[in-house]
Amino acid sequence: MGQAAARVQLGRQRVTRTHLAAVRSGVIAACSRRRRGLVAALATVALACATPRTSEPLPSPPPPVAAPAPPPVDAVRELALGREARSGGDLAAARSHLLAAVQADPSTAEARLELAELLLNDGSDLDLAGELLRQAQYLHSDPARFARLCGALGELRGDDAAAAEAYRTALDLEPDPELRLRRGLLLVRLGQVGEAEAVLSRVIAERPAQRAARTALCELYERAGQPDAAEHQLAVVVALAPSDAAPVRELVAFYRRHGEAGKASAVEQRARSLEGEGRKLRPLLPARR
């Protein structure tokens, strides 16, 4: 009886273990099927999210906002401002305004001549001045002013022949005693004696007190071997400036070059007298405390 009960009890234990194993296998299988189903569902969702929707396109981004265009430059206004600044002595501002006027209107010669004149008077940026004059010659410009500025450019570049020719053109268009004097001095430097004498004589006829023209004629006559004519011009220069010792010294040097020691000594005493008067200074007044 005891052995039979033991065999029954052992059988029950085997049945229980078998049942538990079966149950466990079922649970694991069920869990695996559930997990596979969940993974498949997640894959479907991910694919749906990755695929673009053709029925509802994404809105396009708004176009970039363009910066407002700067207002156009008024060439007439810039020219007027440049002239005003130039008359007030502000050459940097004048140059800036005139350059703006030139760049704003490629058809105006007036702004180009104004800026070229500023540069030539200042003696700076001759290349830019030359380019402005080159442009102005194809535009409707003041021909006399254009020729005068071309002459000034030639002088600054050391081209005396071109300067003298440009001044001749300017004088043919518009008489100008100062410009005629400059042309005469250039002709003296170029050694064109006959034309230089004619030009300087005309200057003296128009302005008898023009000392520079008489001094240049004196030099011209002396080179040409006409000492009497040279002495006359130099004596007139001395008379025009009785208190200036410089022309008196030039007359002394002239007499010495031509071997006239007596005249040189007499004139030298006058020069010393003028120089002595120039050195006399008024005593300073006592300072007020």
SERO-4910 file (N, C-alpha, C, O; in steps of 0.05 Angstrom, whole numbers):
BEGIN
 pado doro    nc1    nc2    nc3   cac1   cac2   cac3    cc1    cc2    cc3    oc1    oc2    oc3
  Met    A     17    -24      0      0      0      0     17     25      0     11     44    -14
  Gly    A     38     24     15     55     47     15     69     52    -11     72     74    -20
  Gln    A     78     31    -24     92     34    -50     72     44    -71     79     61    -88
  Ala    A     47     35    -70     27     43    -90     22     73    -87     19     87   -106
  Ala    A     20     82    -62     14    111    -58     38    128    -68     34    150    -78
  Ala    A     62    117    -64     86    132    -73     86    134   -103     93    155   -114
  Arg    A     78    112   -117     78    113   -147     56    133   -156     60    147   -176
  Val    A     34    134   -142     13    153   -150     23    181   -147     18    199   -164
  Gln    A     36    186   -124     46    213   -119     66    221   -140     66    244   -149
  Leu    A     84    204   -147    105    210   -168     92    216   -195    101    233   -210
  Gly    A     71    201   -201     57    206   -227     45    233   -228     45    247   -248
  Arg    A     33    240   -205     20    267   -204     41    289   -208     36    309   -222
  Gln    A     64    286   -196     86    306   -199     94    308   -229     99    330   -239
  Arg    A     97    285   -242    104    287   -271     84    301   -288     90    317   -305
  Val    A     58    295   -281     37    308   -296     38    338   -292     35    354   -310
  Thr    A     43    346   -267     44    374   -261     67    388   -275     64    410   -286
  Arg    A     90    375   -275    113    388   -290    107    390   -320    114    410   -332
  Thr    A     96    370   -331     90    370   -359     70    392   -366     73    407   -385
  His    A     50    395   -348     30    415   -353     43    443   -351     37    461   -367
  Leu    A     60    446   -331     73    473   -328     90    480   -352     91    503   -361
  Ala    A    104    460   -362    121    465   -385    105    472   -409    112    490   -425
  Ala    A     82    459   -412     65    466   -435     54    494   -433     53    509   -452
  Val    A     46    500   -408     35    527   -404     56    548   -409     51    568   -423
  Arg    A     80    543   -399    102    562   -404    107    565   -434    111    588   -443
  Ser    A    108    544   -448    113    546   -478     91    562   -491     97    577   -510
  Gly    A     67    558   -483     45    573   -495     47    603   -490     42    619   -508
  Val    A     55    609   -465     57    637   -458     79    650   -474     76    672   -484
  Ile    A    102    636   -477    125    647   -492    117    651   -521    124    672   -533
  Ala    A    103    631   -532     95    634   -560     77    657   -564     78    672   -584
  Ala    A     58    660   -545     39    682   -547     54    709   -545     47    727   -560
  Cys    A     73    710   -527     88    735   -525    104    741   -550    105    764   -559
  Ser    A    115    721   -562    131    725   -587    113    735   -609    120    753   -624
  Arg    A     89    723   -611     71    732   -632     62    760   -627     60    776   -646
  Arg    A     57    767   -602     49    794   -596     72    814   -602     67    836   -612
  Arg    A     96    806   -596    119    824   -601    122    829   -631    127    851   -640
  Arg    A    119    806   -646    122    809   -675    101    827   -687    105    843   -705
  Gly    A     77    825   -675     56    842   -685     61    872   -679     56    889   -695
  Leu    A     72    877   -655     79    904   -647    100    916   -665     99    939   -673
  Val    A    121    900   -670    143    910   -688    132    916   -716    140    937   -727
  Ala    A    115    899   -726    104    904   -753     88    929   -753     88    944   -773
  Ala    A     73    934   -731     57    958   -730     74    983   -729     68   1003   -742
  Leu    A     96    981   -713    114   1004   -712    127   1009   -739    131   1033   -747
  Ala    A    134    988   -753    147    992   -780    127   1005   -799    135   1022   -815
  Thr    A    102    998   -797     82   1010   -814     79   1040   -809     77   1056   -827
  Val    A     79   1046   -783     77   1075   -776    101   1091   -786     98   1113   -796
  Ala    A    125   1079   -782    150   1093   -791    150   1097   -821    158   1118   -831
  Leu    A    141   1077   -836    140   1080   -865    120   1101   -873    125   1116   -892
  Ala    A     98   1102   -859     78   1122   -866     88   1150   -861     83   1169   -875
  Cys    A    104   1153   -839    115   1179   -833    137   1187   -853    139   1211   -859
  Ala    A    152   1168   -862    174   1174   -881    164   1180   -909    177   1195   -924
  Thr    A    141   1169   -916    131   1173   -944    117   1201   -945     99   1206   -930
  Pro    A    126   1219   -964    112   1245   -967     83   1242   -975     76   1225   -991
  Arg    A     67   1260   -964     39   1260   -971     35   1276   -996     41   1300   -997
  Thr    A     25   1263  -1016     20   1277  -1041     -6   1294  -1040     -9   1313  -1056
  Ser    A    -23   1286  -1023    -49   1300  -1022    -47   1327  -1008    -63   1345  -1013
  Glu    A    -27   1330   -989    -24   1355   -974      5   1364   -975     20   1358   -957
  Pro    A     13   1379   -996     40   1388   -999     48   1408   -977     31   1423   -967
  Leu    A     73   1407   -970     83   1426   -949     83   1455   -961     89   1458   -984
  Pro    A     76   1474   -944     77   1502   -954    105   1511   -960    124   1505   -946
  Ser    A    109   1526   -983    135   1537   -990    143   1560   -971    125   1575   -962
  Pro    A    169   1563   -966    177   1585   -948    172   1612   -961    172   1614   -986
  Pro    A    168   1632   -946    162   1659   -957    188   1670   -971    210   1664   -962
  Pro    A    184   1685   -992    208   1696  -1006    223   1716   -988    210   1729   -971
  Pro    A    249   1718   -992    265   1737   -975    257   1766   -981    251   1773  -1003
  Val    A    257   1781   -960    250   1810   -963    273   1825   -974    295   1825   -962
  Ala    A    270   1838   -997    292   1852  -1010    297   1879   -995    278   1892   -986
  Ala    A    323   1886   -993    330   1911   -980    321   1934   -998    322   1932  -1022
  Pro    A    311   1956   -986    302   1979  -1003    325   1991  -1018    347   1994  -1008
  Ala    A    320   1997  -1043    341   2008  -1061    348   2037  -1051    330   2052  -1043
  Pro    A    374   2044  -1052    381   2071  -1044    369   2091  -1063    366   2086  -1087
  Pro    A    363   2115  -1053    352   2135  -1071    372   2143  -1093    396   2143  -1087
  Pro    A    363   2150  -1116    382   2158  -1138    397   2184  -1131    386   2201  -1117
  Val    A    422   2186  -1140    438   2209  -1134    430   2231  -1153    429   2227  -1177
  Asp    A    425   2255  -1142    418   2278  -1158    444   2292  -1166    457   2306  -1150
  Ala    A    452   2290  -1192    477   2301  -1201    478   2331  -1199    498   2343  -1192
  Val    A    455   2344  -1205    454   2373  -1203    459   2383  -1175    473   2402  -1170
  Arg    A    446   2369  -1156    449   2376  -1128    478   2372  -1118    489   2389  -1104
  Glu    A    490   2349  -1126    517   2344  -1118    536   2364  -1130    556   2372  -1116
  Leu    A    531   2373  -1154    548   2393  -1166    546   2419  -1151    566   2433  -1146
  Ala    A    522   2427  -1143    518   2452  -1128    531   2450  -1101    544   2469  -1091
  Leu    A    529   2426  -1087    542   2423  -1061    572   2423  -1064    586   2434  -1047
  Gly    A    582   2412  -1086    611   2412  -1090    622   2440  -1094    643   2447  -1083
  Arg    A    608   2456  -1109    616   2484  -1113    615   2500  -1087    632   2516  -1081
  Glu    A    594   2495  -1071    591   2509  -1046    614   2502  -1027    625   2519  -1014
  Ala    A    620   2476  -1025    642   2467  -1008    668   2478  -1017    685   2485  -1001
  Arg    A    672   2479  -1043    697   2490  -1054    700   2519  -1048    722   2528  -1040
  Ser    A    679   2534  -1051    680   2563  -1045    685   2568  -1015    696   2588  -1007
  Gly    A    676   2549   -999    680   2551   -970    707   2540   -961    713   2541   -937
  Gly    A    723   2530   -979    750   2520   -972    751   2491   -963    772   2481   -956
  Asp    A    728   2477   -964    728   2449   -956    733   2432   -980    714   2422   -993
  Leu    A    758   2428   -987    765   2414  -1012    758   2385  -1012    751   2373  -1032
  Ala    A    760   2372   -988    754   2344   -986    724   2339   -992    717   2321  -1007
  Ala    A    707   2355   -980    678   2353   -985    671   2360  -1014    654   2347  -1027
  Ala    A    685   2381  -1024    680   2389  -1052    687   2366  -1071    672   2360  -1090
  Arg    A    709   2353  -1066    718   2331  -1083    697   2308  -1082    690   2296  -1102
  Ser    A    688   2302  -1058    669   2280  -1054    643   2286  -1069    632   2268  -1083
  His    A    632   2310  -1067    607   2317  -1080    610   2318  -1111    593   2308  -1126
  Leu    A    632   2329  -1120    637   2331  -1149    641   2303  -1161    632   2298  -1183
  Leu    A    655   2286  -1147    658   2259  -1157    632   2244  -1158    627   2229  -1177
  Ala    A    614   2248  -1139    588   2236  -1139    572   2247  -1163    557   2231  -1176
  Ala    A    574   2272  -1169    560   2284  -1192    570   2272  -1218    555   2266  -1236
  Val    A    597   2268  -1220    608   2256  -1244    598   2227  -1248    591   2220  -1270
  Gln    A    598   2212  -1226    589   2184  -1228    559   2182  -1233    550   2162  -1245
  Ala    A    544   2201  -1224    515   2199  -1227    506   2207  -1255    485   2197  -1264
  Asp    A    521   2223  -1269    512   2232  -1295    536   2231  -1315    553   2248  -1314
  Pro    A    537   2210  -1331    560   2208  -1350    559   2227  -1373    577   2228  -1389
  Ser    A    537   2243  -1375    535   2261  -1398    541   2290  -1391    539   2307  -1409
  Thr    A    548   2296  -1366    554   2323  -1359    583   2329  -1360    600   2315  -1349
  Ala    A    590   2351  -1374    618   2360  -1375    624   2379  -1352    647   2382  -1344
  Glu    A    604   2393  -1343    608   2414  -1323    620   2404  -1297    639   2415  -1287
  Ala    A    609   2381  -1287    620   2370  -1263    649   2360  -1267    665   2362  -1249
  Arg    A    655   2349  -1290    681   2339  -1297    702   2362  -1297    724   2360  -1287
  Leu    A    694   2384  -1310    712   2407  -1311    716   2419  -1283    738   2427  -1276
  Glu    A    695   2420  -1267    697   2431  -1240    716   2414  -1223    733   2425  -1209
  Leu    A    713   2388  -1225    730   2371  -1209    759   2371  -1219    778   2371  -1203
  Ala    A    763   2372  -1245    790   2373  -1257    803   2399  -1248    827   2399  -1242
  Glu    A    789   2421  -1248    800   2447  -1240    809   2446  -1210    830   2456  -1203
  Leu    A    792   2433  -1194    799   2431  -1165    825   2415  -1162    843   2423  -1147
  Leu    A    828   2393  -1176    852   2376  -1174    876   2390  -1185    898   2388  -1173
  Leu    A    873   2405  -1207    896   2419  -1218    905   2442  -1200    929   2447  -1197
  Asn    A    886   2457  -1189    894   2478  -1170    908   2468  -1146    926   2481  -1135
  Asp    A    900   2444  -1138    913   2431  -1114    939   2417  -1122    955   2410  -1105
  Gly    A    942   2412  -1148    966   2398  -1158    967   2369  -1150    988   2357  -1147
  Ser    A    943   2356  -1147    942   2328  -1138    926   2312  -1157    908   2322  -1171
  Asp    A    933   2286  -1159    918   2266  -1175    916   2276  -1204    893   2280  -1214
  Leu    A    938   2280  -1217    938   2290  -1244    927   2269  -1263    916   2276  -1284
  Asp    A    930   2244  -1257    919   2223  -1274    888   2225  -1275    877   2223  -1297
  Leu    A    876   2229  -1252    846   2232  -1252    838   2257  -1267    818   2257  -1281
  Ala    A    853   2279  -1263    847   2304  -1277    849   2300  -1307    832   2309  -1322
  Gly    A    869   2285  -1316    872   2280  -1345    849   2263  -1355    839   2268  -1378
  Glu    A    840   2243  -1340    818   2226  -1348    792   2242  -1350    776   2238  -1368
  Leu    A    788   2260  -1331    764   2277  -1331    764   2295  -1356    743   2299  -1368
  Leu    A    787   2306  -1362    788   2323  -1386    785   2307  -1412    773   2317  -1431
  Arg    A    795   2283  -1412    791   2265  -1435    761   2260  -1440    752   2260  -1462
  Gln    A    747   2255  -1418    718   2250  -1420    703   2275  -1429    684   2274  -1444
  Ala    A    712   2298  -1418    698   2323  -1423    700   2332  -1452    682   2346  -1463
  Gln    A    721   2324  -1466    725   2333  -1493    704   2321  -1512    699   2332  -1534
  Tyr    A    691   2299  -1504    670   2287  -1521    642   2297  -1513    623   2289  -1525
  Leu    A    641   2314  -1493    615   2324  -1484    613   2354  -1491    632   2367  -1499
  His    A    589   2364  -1487    584   2392  -1492    595   2408  -1468    583   2409  -1447
  Ser    A    618   2421  -1472    632   2435  -1450    639   2463  -1459    637   2470  -1482
  Asp    A    649   2478  -1440    659   2505  -1445    687   2502  -1458    706   2495  -1445
  Pro    A    690   2508  -1484    715   2503  -1497    739   2519  -1487    761   2509  -1485
  Ala    A    734   2544  -1479    756   2561  -1469    765   2550  -1442    790   2549  -1437
  Arg    A    747   2543  -1425    755   2532  -1399    769   2505  -1402    788   2499  -1389
  Phe    A    759   2489  -1421    771   2463  -1426    800   2467  -1435    818   2453  -1426
  Ala    A    804   2485  -1454    832   2489  -1464    850   2500  -1442    873   2493  -1441
  Arg    A    839   2518  -1425    855   2529  -1403    864   2507  -1384    887   2507  -1374
  Leu    A    846   2489  -1377    852   2467  -1359    872   2448  -1371    889   2437  -1358
  Cys    A    870   2443  -1397    889   2426  -1411    917   2439  -1410    937   2425  -1407
  Gly    A    918   2465  -1412    944   2479  -1410    956   2476  -1382    980   2472  -1379
  Ala    A    938   2479  -1362    948   2476  -1334    958   2448  -1329    978   2444  -1315
  Leu    A    945   2428  -1340    954   2400  -1337    981   2396  -1351    998   2383  -1340
  Gly    A    984   2408  -1374   1010   2407  -1388   1032   2419  -1372   1054   2408  -1370
  Glu    A   1027   2442  -1359   1047   2455  -1343   1055   2437  -1319   1079   2434  -1313
  Leu    A   1035   2426  -1306   1041   2410  -1282   1056   2384  -1290   1071   2373  -1274
  Arg    A   1052   2374  -1314   1066   2350  -1323   1093   2357  -1336   1107   2338  -1344
  Gly    A   1099   2382  -1338   1125   2390  -1349   1125   2391  -1379   1147   2392  -1391
  Asp    A   1102   2390  -1392   1101   2391  -1421   1095   2420  -1429   1072   2427  -1434
  Asp    A   1116   2436  -1430   1112   2465  -1436   1101   2470  -1463   1085   2488  -1467
  Ala    A   1109   2455  -1483   1099   2459  -1510   1069   2454  -1512   1055   2470  -1524
  Ala    A   1060   2432  -1500   1031   2426  -1500   1016   2447  -1485    994   2455  -1493
  Ala    A   1027   2457  -1463   1013   2477  -1447   1011   2503  -1462    990   2516  -1463
  Ala    A   1032   2512  -1476   1032   2537  -1491   1011   2535  -1514    998   2555  -1519
  Glu    A   1010   2512  -1527    990   2509  -1548    962   2509  -1538    944   2521  -1550
  Ala    A    957   2496  -1515    930   2496  -1504    922   2525  -1495    899   2533  -1499
  Tyr    A    941   2539  -1484    935   2567  -1476    929   2584  -1500    913   2602  -1499
  Arg    A    943   2579  -1522    938   2594  -1547    909   2590  -1556    895   2609  -1563
  Thr    A    900   2565  -1555    872   2559  -1562    853   2573  -1543    833   2584  -1552
  Ala    A    858   2573  -1518    841   2586  -1498    839   2616  -1503    818   2628  -1501
  Leu    A    862   2628  -1509    863   2657  -1514    849   2665  -1539    838   2686  -1541
  Asp    A    850   2647  -1559    835   2653  -1584    805   2653  -1579    790   2667  -1592
  Leu    A    796   2638  -1559    767   2636  -1553    759   2658  -1533    736   2667  -1534
  Glu    A    777   2665  -1515    770   2684  -1494    795   2699  -1484    812   2686  -1472
  Pro    A    797   2725  -1487    820   2740  -1478    823   2738  -1448    803   2740  -1433
  Asp    A    848   2735  -1439    854   2734  -1410    883   2742  -1406    901   2727  -1412
  Pro    A    887   2766  -1395    915   2776  -1391    932   2758  -1374    956   2754  -1381
  Glu    A    921   2747  -1353    937   2729  -1337    945   2704  -1352    968   2694  -1349
  Leu    A    927   2693  -1367    934   2669  -1383    954   2676  -1405    971   2660  -1412
  Arg    A    951   2700  -1416    971   2709  -1436    999   2711  -1424   1018   2704  -1437
  Leu    A   1000   2721  -1400   1026   2723  -1386   1038   2695  -1382   1062   2690  -1387
  Arg    A   1022   2676  -1374   1032   2649  -1370   1042   2637  -1396   1062   2623  -1396
  Arg    A   1028   2642  -1417   1037   2632  -1443   1063   2645  -1451   1081   2631  -1462
  Gly    A   1065   2671  -1446   1090   2685  -1453   1114   2674  -1438   1136   2670  -1449
  Leu    A   1110   2668  -1412   1132   2657  -1396   1140   2629  -1406   1163   2622  -1406
  Leu    A   1120   2614  -1414   1126   2587  -1426   1142   2590  -1451   1161   2575  -1456
  Leu    A   1135   2609  -1468   1149   2613  -1493   1178   2622  -1488   1196   2614  -1503
  Val    A   1182   2638  -1467   1210   2645  -1460   1226   2621  -1453   1248   2617  -1461
  Arg    A   1213   2603  -1437   1226   2579  -1428   1232   2560  -1451   1252   2546  -1451
  Leu    A   1214   2561  -1471   1218   2544  -1494   1238   2555  -1514   1246   2542  -1533
  Gly    A   1246   2581  -1510   1265   2594  -1528   1253   2604  -1554   1267   2610  -1573
  Gln    A   1227   2607  -1554   1213   2619  -1578   1213   2649  -1575   1193   2661  -1567
  Val    A   1236   2661  -1582   1240   2689  -1575   1220   2708  -1588   1208   2725  -1575
  Gly    A   1216   2705  -1615   1199   2723  -1629   1170   2723  -1618   1159   2744  -1613
  Glu    A   1159   2699  -1615   1131   2698  -1606   1129   2706  -1577   1109   2719  -1569
  Ala    A   1149   2699  -1561   1149   2706  -1533   1149   2737  -1530   1134   2748  -1514
  Glu    A   1166   2750  -1545   1167   2779  -1544   1141   2792  -1551   1132   2811  -1539
  Ala    A   1128   2781  -1572   1102   2792  -1581   1081   2789  -1559   1065   2807  -1553
  Val    A   1080   2765  -1547   1060   2760  -1527   1064   2777  -1502   1046   2788  -1491
  Leu    A   1089   2779  -1493   1095   2794  -1468   1092   2824  -1473   1083   2838  -1455
  Ser    A   1098   2833  -1497   1094   2862  -1503   1064   2868  -1503   1056   2890  -1494
  Arg    A   1048   2850  -1512   1019   2854  -1511   1009   2855  -1482    992   2871  -1475
  Val    A   1021   2838  -1465   1013   2838  -1437   1020   2865  -1424   1004   2876  -1409
  Ile    A   1043   2876  -1430   1052   2901  -1419   1035   2924  -1430   1029   2943  -1416
  Ala    A   1027   2922  -1455   1009   2942  -1467    982   2943  -1452    970   2964  -1448
  Glu    A    972   2919  -1445    947   2917  -1431    950   2924  -1401    932   2936  -1389
  Arg    A    973   2917  -1389    978   2922  -1361   1006   2932  -1358   1024   2916  -1353
  Pro    A   1010   2958  -1359   1038   2969  -1358   1052   2963  -1332   1077   2963  -1331
  Ala    A   1038   2958  -1310   1051   2953  -1285   1056   2924  -1280   1062   2916  -1257
  Gln    A   1054   2907  -1300   1058   2879  -1297   1088   2873  -1295   1102   2873  -1316
  Arg    A   1098   2869  -1271   1127   2866  -1266   1138   2840  -1277   1160   2839  -1287
  Ala    A   1122   2818  -1274   1132   2792  -1284   1136   2792  -1314   1156   2780  -1323
  Ala    A   1119   2806  -1329   1122   2807  -1358   1147   2823  -1365   1162   2815  -1383
  Arg    A   1153   2845  -1351   1177   2861  -1357   1202   2846  -1349   1222   2848  -1363
  Thr    A   1201   2832  -1326   1225   2816  -1319   1231   2794  -1340   1254   2790  -1346
  Ala    A   1210   2782  -1350   1214   2761  -1370   1224   2773  -1396   1241   2761  -1409
  Leu    A   1215   2797  -1403   1225   2811  -1427   1254   2818  -1424   1270   2817  -1443
  Cys    A   1261   2827  -1400   1289   2833  -1394   1307   2809  -1399   1328   2811  -1412
  Glu    A   1299   2786  -1389   1314   2761  -1393   1315   2755  -1423   1336   2746  -1433
  Leu    A   1293   2759  -1437   1292   2753  -1465   1311   2771  -1481   1326   2761  -1498
  Tyr    A   1311   2797  -1475   1328   2816  -1490   1357   2810  -1483   1375   2813  -1501
  Glu    A   1363   2804  -1458   1391   2799  -1451   1401   2774  -1466   1424   2774  -1475
  Arg    A   1385   2754  -1469   1393   2730  -1484   1398   2737  -1514   1416   2726  -1527
  Ala    A   1381   2755  -1524   1383   2762  -1552   1405   2782  -1558   1408   2791  -1580
  Gly    A   1420   2790  -1537   1442   2809  -1542   1432   2837  -1544   1444   2853  -1559
  Gln    A   1410   2844  -1530   1400   2872  -1531   1401   2883  -1503   1380   2885  -1490
  Pro    A   1425   2891  -1493   1427   2899  -1465   1412   2925  -1458   1401   2928  -1436
  Asp    A   1410   2943  -1478   1396   2968  -1472   1366   2963  -1467   1354   2974  -1449
  Ala    A   1354   2947  -1484   1326   2940  -1481   1321   2925  -1454   1301   2929  -1441
  Ala    A   1340   2908  -1448   1338   2893  -1423   1340   2911  -1399   1325   2909  -1380
  Glu    A   1359   2930  -1400   1363   2949  -1378   1338   2966  -1374   1330   2972  -1351
  His    A   1326   2974  -1396   1302   2990  -1394   1279   2976  -1379   1267   2987  -1361
  Gln    A   1275   2951  -1387   1253   2936  -1373   1259   2932  -1344   1241   2934  -1327
  Leu    A   1284   2927  -1337   1291   2922  -1309   1289   2948  -1293   1281   2948  -1270
  Ala    A   1297   2971  -1305   1295   2996  -1291   1266   3003  -1286   1259   3015  -1265
  Val    A   1248   2997  -1304   1219   3002  -1300   1209   2985  -1277   1193   2994  -1261
  Val    A   1218   2960  -1275   1210   2942  -1253   1218   2954  -1227   1203   2954  -1207
  Val    A   1242   2965  -1225   1252   2978  -1201   1235   3002  -1194   1228   3006  -1171
  Ala    A   1227   3017  -1214   1211   3041  -1209   1183   3034  -1200   1170   3049  -1185
  Leu    A   1173   3011  -1210   1146   3003  -1202   1144   2994  -1173   1123   2994  -1161
  Ala    A   1167   2986  -1161   1168   2977  -1133   1190   2991  -1119   1211   2978  -1113
  Pro    A   1188   3017  -1113   1210   3032  -1102   1219   3023  -1074   1242   3029  -1066
  Ser    A   1202   3010  -1060   1210   3001  -1033   1218   2972  -1032   1224   2961  -1010
  Asp    A   1220   2959  -1055   1228   2930  -1056   1257   2928  -1064   1265   2938  -1085
  Ala    A   1273   2916  -1047   1302   2913  -1053   1308   2891  -1073   1330   2892  -1084
  Ala    A   1290   2872  -1077   1296   2849  -1095   1302   2858  -1123   1322   2850  -1134
  Pro    A   1285   2874  -1136   1291   2882  -1164   1316   2900  -1166   1330   2900  -1186
  Val    A   1322   2915  -1144   1346   2931  -1144   1370   2913  -1144   1390   2919  -1158
  Arg    A   1369   2892  -1129   1391   2872  -1130   1394   2859  -1157   1417   2854  -1166
  Glu    A   1372   2854  -1171   1373   2843  -1198   1387   2863  -1217   1402   2855  -1235
  Leu    A   1381   2889  -1213   1394   2909  -1230   1424   2911  -1225   1440   2915  -1243
  Val    A   1432   2908  -1199   1460   2908  -1192   1474   2885  -1206   1495   2888  -1218
  Ala    A   1462   2861  -1205   1473   2837  -1218   1475   2841  -1248   1494   2832  -1261
  Phe    A   1455   2854  -1260   1455   2859  -1289   1479   2877  -1297   1493   2871  -1316
  Tyr    A   1483   2899  -1282   1505   2917  -1288   1532   2902  -1285   1550   2906  -1301
  Arg    A   1535   2885  -1265   1560   2871  -1261   1565   2851  -1284   1588   2848  -1293
  Arg    A   1543   2838  -1294   1547   2819  -1316   1557   2833  -1341   1571   2822  -1358
  His    A   1549   2859  -1344   1556   2874  -1368   1580   2893  -1364   1586   2910  -1380
  Gly    A   1594   2889  -1341   1619   2904  -1336   1615   2933  -1329   1633   2949  -1333
  Glu    A   1592   2941  -1320   1587   2969  -1313   1589   2972  -1282   1569   2973  -1268
  Ala    A   1614   2973  -1272   1619   2973  -1243   1608   2998  -1230   1598   2997  -1208
  Gly    A   1611   3021  -1243   1602   3046  -1231   1572   3046  -1226   1562   3052  -1204
  Lys    A   1556   3038  -1246   1527   3036  -1243   1520   3016  -1221   1502   3019  -1205
  Ala    A   1536   2994  -1221   1530   2973  -1202   1534   2983  -1173   1518   2977  -1156
  Ser    A   1556   2998  -1168   1561   3009  -1142   1540   3028  -1133   1531   3028  -1110
  Ala    A   1531   3046  -1151   1511   3066  -1144   1485   3052  -1137   1471   3060  -1117
  Val    A   1477   3033  -1153   1451   3019  -1147   1453   3002  -1122   1433   2998  -1108
  Glu    A   1477   2991  -1117   1480   2974  -1094   1476   2990  -1068   1465   2980  -1049
  Gln    A   1485   3016  -1067   1481   3032  -1044   1451   3036  -1038   1442   3036  -1015
  Arg    A   1436   3038  -1060   1407   3040  -1056   1395   3014  -1046   1377   3015  -1029
  Ala    A   1405   2992  -1056   1395   2966  -1046   1401   2963  -1016   1384   2953  -1001
  Arg    A   1425   2971  -1008   1432   2968   -980   1415   2986   -963   1406   2979   -941
  Ser    A   1409   3010   -973   1391   3029   -958   1364   3016   -954   1352   3018   -933
  Leu    A   1353   3004   -976   1326   2992   -974   1327   2968   -955   1308   2965   -939
  Glu    A   1348   2952   -956   1350   2929   -938   1353   2938   -909   1342   2925   -891
  Gly    A   1367   2960   -905   1370   2971   -877   1344   2980   -866   1338   2976   -843
  Glu    A   1328   2994   -883   1302   3003   -874   1284   2980   -868   1267   2981   -849
  Gly    A   1287   2959   -883   1270   2936   -878   1276   2922   -852   1259   2909   -840
  Arg    A   1301   2924   -843   1309   2911   -818   1302   2928   -793   1304   2917   -771
  Lys    A   1295   2953   -797   1289   2970   -774   1261   2962   -764   1241   2964   -778
  Leu    A   1260   2954   -739   1235   2945   -727   1227   2965   -706   1244   2976   -692
  Arg    A   1201   2969   -703   1191   2986   -681   1195   2972   -655   1191   2948   -652
  Pro    A   1203   2987   -635   1206   2975   -608   1180   2964   -597   1158   2976   -603
  Leu    A   1182   2943   -582   1157   2931   -571   1147   2949   -549   1162   2960   -534
  Leu    A   1121   2951   -547   1108   2966   -526   1110   2950   -500   1110   2925   -500
  Pro    A   1112   2963   -477   1113   2948   -452   1087   2933   -448   1065   2942   -454
  Ala    A   1091   2909   -437   1068   2891   -432   1050   2903   -410   1060   2913   -390
  Arg    A   1025   2900   -414   1006   2909   -393   1000   2885   -375    993   2864   -384
  Arg    A   1002   2891   -349    997   2870   -330    971   2876   -314    963   2861   -297
***
